[in-house]
Amino acid sequence: MNNHLPPTPDSRRQIWLRGFIWLLFLAPYFFLTYGQVNQFTATRDDIGILVFSWESSIPFLPWTIVPYWSIDLLYGISLFICTTRRELTIHGCRLVFASAVACVGFLLIPLRFSFVRPVSDGAFGWLFQQLEMFDLPYNQAPSLHIILLWLLWLRFYPHVAAKWRWLLHSWFALIGLSVLTTWQHHFIDVVSGLFVGVVISYALPIASRWRWQPSEDPFSRRLAVYYATATLVLVTLAVALGGGSWLLLWPAFALFMVALGYCGLGDSIFQKTPSGEISPSARILLAPYQIGAWCSFRHFSAKYDPYNEIVPGIVLGSYPRKNLQVKAVLDMTSEWQKSRYTGSLAYAACPQLDLLAPSVAELQRAVQELNQLHTQGDVLVHCALGLSRSATVVAAWLLQQNKVSNISQAIEVIRQARPGVILRESHGDVLEQWARQYLSR
């Protein structure tokens, strides 16, 4: 099942009208929720302070109030740059959750800014006065400014021409810096705000969709238990050791999502598109797992050839790490973005979780993609090591093209060309089901 659907084009007029409706809702929603929580916190007597000693060295830079304020303008503009109804709807929902989650955090962990801001004059001083008219030194962690900064950057980035992206990155970096140099927030507010922003954008993806489709491969349940156990161990260590050990919650979250992937979320946890891109949010949150998978890949890949030609025109191999002598690439990995060595080649991604047999529908889609790519010339079909996911697709293709007469022969042809191929009983079962459904017509 393809969980990456192409957006339906909408007219600019429709998008702008919907954007205006979203703005009419979000503007008062933002100020009412933020302001009411701020006022309520001011009446509490359990307000804490969370600041590192080194933060006293952060300079107060009055001019940075300009980029700080600019996020309000960018907030409104972001609702009018979306090009599809889905993009606008998801973006609007993200902004709703940003305020809601931040306000819950403000209420659960009431904090205040502890430094006394110097008095400013001139235009910068006037901007600070306008800020202080509705803002109070509360509503600290997670920083709503940083949550919005991340969500807005995600929207502007794909709509800004490549030659101007340096300006986009620079200005957004200034906004991020300004929450500290205007003496509005402490460092922990920034870190927690970034985390919340990334989680919101991960939970509400635009280019992909979540799906629940448990694998028929019985090995998936065992893998889910392995990763869930590792998650529990890391969480226990973080709680027991405290201090810097709380960073263990990052790999714990990554492994928990992988466990959910093997339970039924499948490759959707990586949010990889058919063009081979993984969402920035998934790359950040799942980085510990991806790094571990890469280290494992580097270790085991030394035991195998980078690629082997199975039959003329079809090459089976591992994740590309050097220039390729083919015209097209079929990428079966879900855990990594497309290789930089495939940039100039015809490319398609059919992401699959590692170690599992695909569903019949997924296998058929991959075979169709392989046929399409083969019209361009020689094709590399790869997964991580080129031993299971990609080998299953090549076996099905050999059957479809009548290069072999049965599944056993297909597997034998592949193993002769690429020793070490690992196809378990579940892979054979899927090949049999696929052959009955698509080759016996």
Stockholm file with secondary structure:
# STOCKHOLM 1.0

chainA/1-441         MNNHLPPTPDSRRQIWLRGFIWLLFLAPYFFLTYGQVNQFTATRDDIGILVFSWESSIPFLPWTIVPYWSIDLLYGISLFICTTRRELTIHGCRLVFASAVACVGFLLIPLRFSFVRPVSDGAFGWLFQQLEMFDLPYNQAPSLHIILLWLLWLRFYPHVAAKWRWLLHSWFALIGLSVLTTWQHHFIDVVSGLFVGVVISYALPIASRWRWQPSEDPFSRRLAVYYATATLVLVTLAVALGGGSWLLLWPAFALFMVALGYCGLGDSIFQKTPSGEISPSARILLAPYQIGAWCSFRHFSAKYDPYNEIVPGIVLGSYPRKNLQVKAVLDMTSEWQKSRYTGSLAYAACPQLDLLAPSVAELQRAVQELNQLHTQGDVLVHCALGLSRSATVVAAWLLQQNKVSNISQAIEVIRQARPGVILRESHGDVLEQWARQYLSR
#=GR chainA/1-441 SS CCCCCCCCBCCHHHHHHHHHHHHHHHHHHHHHHHHHHHHHHHTCSCCBCCCCGGGGGSCCCGGGHHHHHHHHHHHHHGGGSCCBHHHHHHHHHHHHHHHHHHHHHHHHSCBCCCSCCCCCCHHHHHHHHHHHHHCCSCCCSSCHHHHHHHHHHHHHGGGSCGGGHHHHHHHHHHHHHHHHHTTCCCHHHHHHHHHHHHHHHHHSCSSSCCCCCCCSCTHHHHHHHHHHHHHHHHHHHHHHHCGGGGGGHHHHHHHHHHHHIIIIIGGGGGTBCTTSCBCHHHHHHTHHHHHHHHHHHHHHHTTSCSEEEEETTEEEESSCCSCCSSSEEEEEESSSCCCGGGTTSEEEEEEECTTSCCCHHHHHHHHHHHHHHHTTSCEEEECSSSSSHHHHHHHHHHHHTTSSSSHHHHHHHHHHHSTTCCCCHHHHHHHHHHHHHHTCC
#=GC SS_cons         CCCCCCCCBCCHHHHHHHHHHHHHHHHHHHHHHHHHHHHHHHTCSCCBCCCCGGGGGSCCCGGGHHHHHHHHHHHHHGGGSCCBHHHHHHHHHHHHHHHHHHHHHHHHSCBCCCSCCCCCCHHHHHHHHHHHHHCCSCCCSSCHHHHHHHHHHHHHGGGSCGGGHHHHHHHHHHHHHHHHHTTCCCHHHHHHHHHHHHHHHHHSCSSSCCCCCCCSCTHHHHHHHHHHHHHHHHHHHHHHHCGGGGGGHHHHHHHHHHHHIIIIIGGGGGTBCTTSCBCHHHHHHTHHHHHHHHHHHHHHHTTSCSEEEEETTEEEESSCCSCCSSSEEEEEESSSCCCGGGTTSEEEEEEECTTSCCCHHHHHHHHHHHHHHHTTSCEEEECSSSSSHHHHHHHHHHHHTTSSSSHHHHHHHHHHHSTTCCCCHHHHHHHHHHHHHHTCC
//
